[in-house]
Amino acid sequence: MAQVRLIDIQEQPEENPNLRKIHTTCYMCACRCGIEVTLEGDRIRFISGIPEHPVNKGVWCAKGGAGIMTEYSPARLSQPLMRDPSAPRGEGKLVPVDWETALSTVTGWLKNIRETDPRKLAYFTGRDQMQAFNGYWARQFGTPNWAAHGGFCSVNMAAGGMYSVGGSLWEFGWPDLEKARLFVMFGVAEDHPSNPLKLAISGLKDRGGRFIVVNPVRSGYGALADEWVPIRPGTDGAFILALMHVLIREGLVDEEYVRAWTNGPALVIDAPGTPENGLFYRNEAGEMMVALESGDLVSFLHAQGQGVLEGRFTVDGKTLRPAFTYLQEEVMKATPAWAESITGIPKRTIVRLALEMGKVSREHPVVLPIPWTDFYGRQHSHTIGRPVAFHAMRGLAAHTNGFQTIRGLFDLMMLLGAVDTPGGFLYKSPYPKQVPPPVKPAPNPEDYRPNQPAKAPLLGYPTTPDDMLVVGDEAMRIDEAYSWKYPLAAHGGIQNVIRNAAEGHPYPIDTLMIYMANIAWNSTWNTLETREMLTARDEKTGEYKIPHVIVFDTFDSETVAYADVVFPDTTYLERYDATSLQDRPISEPDGPADSIRQPAAMPWLESRPTADTLIELANRLKLPGFVDEQGRPKYHTYQDFIQLWETEPGSGVGLLAGYRGVNGDKMLVGEPNPRQLEFYKENKAFWRYRLPDDQRYYRMANQKYLNWAASVKWIGKPEPIVLHLYSEPLQTFRLAGQGLWPGKKPSDPVLKERLVRYFSPVPIWYPPLEDQSSDTEKFPLRILTQRPMTHYHSWGSHNAWLRQLLNENPVYMNPVKARELGLEDGQWVWIESRIGKMTARLRYSDAVEPDTVWTWNAVAKGAGSWALHPDSPEVTRAVLINHIIPDKAADERGRFFNNDPVTGQAGWYDTRVAIYPSELQKVWPEPHVTARDPVARSVALERYAYTTSQPIPVEAHGKGNH
Ligand code: SF4
């Protein structure tokens, strides 16, 4: 056996003249920590954190350090591949081709589409960190069919926040744990986000703060918590409504905050059955009106925070009520006893927690000696905060009632006075934006014409039904985003694409381009059927229903087998990138920040950065934003694009905000700087700006901040951003469902009924749609996954270090429930949902509430992929529950996907199952793909072998990675 050379971290790197360091941004998960890569010659020897970096402050996790083995992974794709024309798609018979062959083939397909019907290109991406670039590329191409992964990730979190406060959690906002006394975390897996949150929790606990975790599973963060509140999946919205019930009932609402900064006092027209019902009563200037204690009606701004929150007024024959009363009415129905029956949380616990939140916020205000001026022109001598902070993620989002649940969470924060106040929720720059942000896709078919760019950005935030991308009742996008089925699909619906494309609904497509998304495995649901759809043929012509599939990826995933053309991407350690304010910023609450990636190693063999490949295709296709008037390329590489592109010609706003201007001395707005990347490199690959203290809080209302934000083009005008306790945009959709909206509206009764039912302007709770339509007695349990700390999506299982930490995944069940069902610890079981069944090994765990079972996500791998040996534990003992997650809703004859009816978020966590003993003692089903031509892989293995003191002969490994 060859001897492994361990790297001694006690070595003094400075003393070794062969060592050098490169600063860049980690991509082993989505946190984007700053890392220092130590190289010996051209070999990566060590990865550590950058102490000055705003995200991780020098901390790096084991996953980040294991980036070395991702760089040297045996699963790397090293050259372009094309399907052997004699082999059917899905068998993985791909042959190496030169770049010119791959590029000219794809250019031919795309040129034909663009000249005839650009909709026939569907371009969808996974958790890429260049969405601004990808969206721009697709817009220049002219297709409406582009989105990233948000539809199956957490669009509910993003949209729920954007439609409430013009920001959200994760990349858009953050709990202020430096000043919080009480921190409540809902539905957050172990790694979301990782280092930054762990640092913050550690600080909170050092200062004596209390930490509560609300989650069906006590794992990761839950183990650190002072209190774990087990909750049934999909019921968090009921819990949140009940918390608000207690706060209102006990007089613990921060009324001053609600009156001044939210639309709670704005008067709503109460006229059921009329087109005005539920809309704000406005003056001739279009301003919202409020009532004063005197009964006088004045504009919201004129009232200066003195509008009343309760009452009923009659003006011009119209009945008017403050928006707050609508919320009050809804939450008064949500008693703790009601919530107990739904959530499983005892009503005494609900009351206790609500009182604790209310009392901490009221009795322990944070008072900072920071004067500021609000948009009313009032000066405040101090900045007051309410030290109750929340964090939430996919556990709330990935349900078919998730949007309204997250609306509820933000309304709860408003009632506590904890939005952008010290100790509460804080925006991350460039947020807050207007509620919702004023960007939306072009809504008409003629906005997407041959040889033209699309008229507007492809994703955004509709404000009325007129913004829908529909023709009558039919969707204009292949994923049915912005249709009556999923009107506020702000991140698109990647999970809908393959079935719709295979069924030609709403129209057939020609080419499916996939970047960094494992759509044939863990980035899809109903996996086995999805794989059949990717290979489905037209009965008459024998042609594939999706004629061309193009995959851009770094690794040999399960999806590669379904490609007609594969473009090999580099790793994050081999390319330039920008983590941009135009995309998912790395800003902290104290101000904007962004960062770059720069190559620490040469691209492996013939791999190329996908952005470079897309730029090459754009230049060949002469996409307008990529070429000048003579058709000459403006950019040759992504490096060029990062430095030279502007949002509009002459806007001065580009991908990177730091070191702008020809001398690199401007920030945020300034001419492009052709040496901008050099400045970043000199500053350890990041840039940050700290807001002055008097612009750090109450930013939606802080006039000095609003003036500055407008000057740097983050908001259109320095106008107030009023928080939406009540959502008028949602009400307009309800009116459309009732047939009362004067513009676009559906005619199908089922579509109408969905709008009426789910588009409540105040948060509501309803059972997940799966509960409403499937047999809950036959399938009594809910099954969930979590991402483990060691793996990021599929990416852990080909990493030789990380896969030693986790390479199989039993399904965990509460022992009391398991014994009730006669199931023993360690036995093999069947897990059956309404669409199929699979086996898994069962393990007892006290750390899961009784009605839930759970397992890790994406540890299992299909035999033949990821350079894994067919006997690897990931293939033979790990399980993937995606096989049995329904992609379609149970009712309505399969018209709807298993999605949130507001945003189209995939209802991953709504799946119901039955569990019973299995006679089969192994993993089933056993999907596999044929291993790729071993030529490329054997070269990769040689490289992989360099980490040992002696090269390992390739034959010694066989064809796989044990
Ligand atoms: S938390 Fe994520 S980004 Fe940060 S070091 Fe770990 S893997 Fe890298």
Residues whose N, C-alpha, C, O or C-beta is under 5 A from the ligand:
A	BS01	SF4	C26 Y27 M28 C29 A30 C31 R32 C33 V59 W60 C61 K63 G64 S194 N195
